[in-house]
Amino acid sequence: MKINKGDKFLCIEDVIMTLTKEVAYSRGNVYISEQDGCITNNEGDEYHSWRRVEDVQSYFKPLKDVDRMYTEATDRLRELHRNFTGDKIGDPDKADYFDNKDSNHGYFSFSAQWGLEEFYKEVGYDYVSEEVFIKLNGLEEKTYEEDPYSWVNNGIREAESRKGVRDFKSITDSIADLLEYKNTKYGNAVLEPLQIFSGKCKAGTRLDDKLGRIKNSGELRKNDVADLIGYLILTCKENNWTDFSEFKD
């Protein structure tokens, strides 16, 4: 992995200096290269050099490659979730983690989850700090100058350069239409959750959301069944249910 000036990276593992035992880079934080071959560390040293490619790959991931992510629940995130008017699932008061996307779909959903850390690791979510989670998912409105690597701000900036105007109404109308569509599909899962599996297992909220979608769908889809099977297998693993021979007649 080549490091060029201006590149940004997510730290995926604490970097602890051998001699001083100080944490030079903290897991979940974003760092920038201000010099070729270097990544500025926690002390602000912009000449901290990374020569071995394998070392860089062990501790960093290019920010442009970060997609699905999770973070530990905080009071700040719980409040943001309560006030968020976009696509969201789960109960923020019960959450110990928040993530930004379903493992089987690419669209953003501000999700309050419980006990899913092992699941996140198994399916490839990246851990990020609270501040990075908020910034990368555009959960607080800031100017481009204040937040240059926010996906939301970057998207607005690109749209303005193409169109030359801010067509906010078309955006909000489209979002409202999408919310109505998803609310119908998932059976108003946010305000009226099924509460079948939720709270009983780590994948409970995911299972309830999927059951709500199936209940409100006109047909049974292959990927819905596959999702259910996957979540149920993870639940079996969580409870160490590996032998079912006792149920044979």
Secondary structure by P-SEA (a helix, b strand, c coil): ccccccbbbbbcbbbbbcccccccccccbbbbbcccccccccccccccccccaaaaaaccccccccccccccccaaaaaaaaacccccccccccccccccccccccccccccccccaaaaaaabbbbbcaaaaaaaacccccccccccccaaaaaaaaaaaaccccaaaaaaaaaaaaaaaaaaaaccccccccccccccccaaaaaaaaaaaaaacccccaaaaaaaaaaaaaaaaaacccccccccc
